[in-house]
Amino acid sequence: MTQLIKTLVVDDEPLARRNLRVLLEADPQIEIVGECGNGAEAVKAIKSVAPDLIFLDIQMPGMNGFDVLERVGATNIQAIIFVTAFDQFALRAFEFHALDYLLKPFDLVRFEKALRQAKEQIEQREISKLTNKLMALLEARENERERAQPKAYLHRVMIKLANRVVLLKVDEIDWVEADGNYAKLHVGQKSHLLREKMNDLEAQLNPDRFLRIHRSIIVNLDRVKELHPHFNGDYIVVLNDGTKLRLSRSRREHLQERLSSLCRN
């Protein structure tokens, strides 16, 4: 079903309004939602019925057509066709984004051309609005899907050695320390250098399993055995194999919360 185009006719001459009404009523796609004989009535009608298309006279007593559009905002109307007996206003009319400028008296061919252009513009704007709504809906659904899906964290890391490549399970890592722009992975009695910055590696590790306890240290929470108080309120983290790691004072509370959560789970 074709959507009706809500159309408003504004002209201070009753005969001009009648002629436009007769022409518009012949088109089944047009729904005339009002007629106005002056600018003040036009402003009120535009705010009330929100027309898609307006045929607007320019010279009217009290408030001309340009004044009307300044009051309501030309961008709020999908298609504007000026209808006037004077051609000197044409340039200013198009400054208001007018679709066409019908100079009285006009014939049927000229009127139908203007109306056809209006229909095409309204259709394009409706398609554009529908497309924008659809894109916004798809984006919202995609964001919702991403939130619903758990983030994929590293399960293995690739360690490049002199004559081979080793695939190391992340769960085997005891702790990580910064080594310049690299990360040194400690696995039991061995260590491996990974070409990855600490911040980048931290973002790829599951925060339920790994926690940064110092600017240069990330620890596997499953390896933590004890916390020992140190000087000046600092703490030492002791791992299962006896390794002692420094815990930043600012990160102590976070570590204790995470360890307590692991105990409950």
Secondary structure by P-SEA (a helix, b strand, c coil): cbbbbbbbbbcccaaaaaaaaaaaaaccccccccccccaaaaaaaaaaccccccccccccccccaaaaaaacccccccbbbbbcccccaaaaaaaacccccccccccaaaaaaaaaaaaaaaaaaaaaaaaaaaaaaaaaaaaaaaaacccccccbbbbbccccccccccccccbbbbcccbbbbbcccbbbbbcccaaaaaaacccccccccccccccccccccccccccccbbbbbcccbbbbbbbccaaaaaaaaaaaaaac
